[in-house]
């Protein structure tokens, strides 16, 4: 499976089952929780994979190729 199969409305557990645990987790000012599954290896291009959760459910999905 993979990140492309993650959809808005999925539970945290469903996401973990598909892609494993995130690299980073943080709480946003609105109390939602964001999790990141990719990081830049330096100042270079990379795939950005971030999910925002509200009450343990995916609210937003950010999946793009970041060009630096």
N, C-alpha and C positions, 0 to 999 in steps of 0.2 A: 504494500500500500504506500501511502505517502501524503505529503502535505496537500497535494492537489485534491485529495478526497475529503479533506476537512471542510465542513460547511457551517454557515451560521445556523444556530439552533442546536448544535451538538453539545453534549455534556463534556465536562472536563475529562471524565473517565473514557469516553468514546475517543476523544482526541489523543489521550495518552496511549490507548490501545492501537491507534493508527501510527503515531509518530514518536512515541516515547516521551520522556520527561523533557521539559524545556531547559534551555541553557540559562535563562534569566527570568525572574518574575518580579514585578513591582506593582504597587498600588497607585492608581492615578488620583488626581484631585477630586474626581467625582465618585470615588470609592470603587470604581471598576478595577479589574485586575488585568494587566497585560503580561503576556508571556512571549518570549522570543526563542525561536528554534534555529537561528542563524546569526553569525557575527562576521563582521569584516575581518579578514586575515591581516589587515593593515590598511593603509590608505589606498585601497584598490576597489575594483568592481566586485559586487557580491550579490547573492540572492537574499532578499529581505523576507523573513517569514515571521510575522507577529500576529497574535490573536488577542482580542480584547474580550474578557468575560464579565458578565453581570450575573450574580447569583449562580455561578458555576456553569453558565451556558454561554456559548460563543455568540457575541453581539456583533463583532466586526472581524474581518479577516484581511490582513495586509500581506499580499504575496506579489512581489515584484523583483525585477532585477535592477539593483541600484548601480548607477554608473558614476564613478568618482572622477 
